[in-house]
Amino acid sequence: MPEALPVATVRTQVTVPLAFPDGYTTTVRVFTFKGLVDGREHLALGLGDWAGALDRLAAGGEPPLVRPHSECLTGDVFGSQRCDCGPQLREAVQRIAEAGGFLLYLRQEGRGIGLYAKLDAYALQDAGLDTYQANVALGRGEDERDYTAAAQMLATLDVPRVRLLSSNPDKAEQLTRLGVDVVERVPTSVFLSPANADYLAAKAAKAAETEAAEVAETEAAEVAEAATAEERAGRTPDRPVSR
């Protein structure tokens, strides 16, 4: 059963023109919020014909394209090559502008551990740890991001169903648990460079591990449900139920 969400409201909204270093320009509607559970200054950017996308959704049509993007000062602002965050942000803005939808800019630097801790993790990565191992070595979680505020923002904007622009299965799993209907997960592009090859390899391995765990959990739930159904029918299953 989806988790109950505290109610958030729109605090203000304003139109902002954007211009990227490669010359791409667009205009966004920026929403701020009151009542977000973590008290952080997250933003929702309405891109392209976002209002039309909401109308189509309300009429039973295709849901808008949405990307929850975690803040990365080093990548988004300074163009760091150690991650793929800057290129992912640039790609997401254009793809969502073309489709109509929202980019949720979440203040979750360093997978939720903060900017200074992320830079400490960089030092540990230079010593041979991967991006997840480095977080753990600092006494933090591999990924401390929580998408409750993102789900609140979507609820406030009347977006109960989304096409999720993300290659991270944990985002889809968390949003689903929080009551957002993720009808499709649209993968992002791969932005490989010599400086981020190890980082991307670690992310890909973690995504595969998460998806495998989700499949195993789903199969276990199906087995338990089938066994319960047989018991209710007065039969005891004589062998394991398989998919």
Secondary structure, DSSP 4 states (H G I P E B T S, - for coil): -PPPPPP-EEEEEEEEEEE-TTS-EEEEEEEEEE--TT----EEEEESSHHHHHHHHHTT-PPPEEEEEE--IIIIIT--SSSSHHHHHHHHHHHHHHH-EEEEEE--GGGGT-HHHHHHHHHHHHTT--HHHHHHHTTS-S-----HHHHHHHHHTT--EEEEE-S-HHHHHHHHHTT-EEEEEEPPPP---TTTHHHHHHHHHHHHHHHHHHHHHHHHHHHHHHHHHHHHTT---SS----
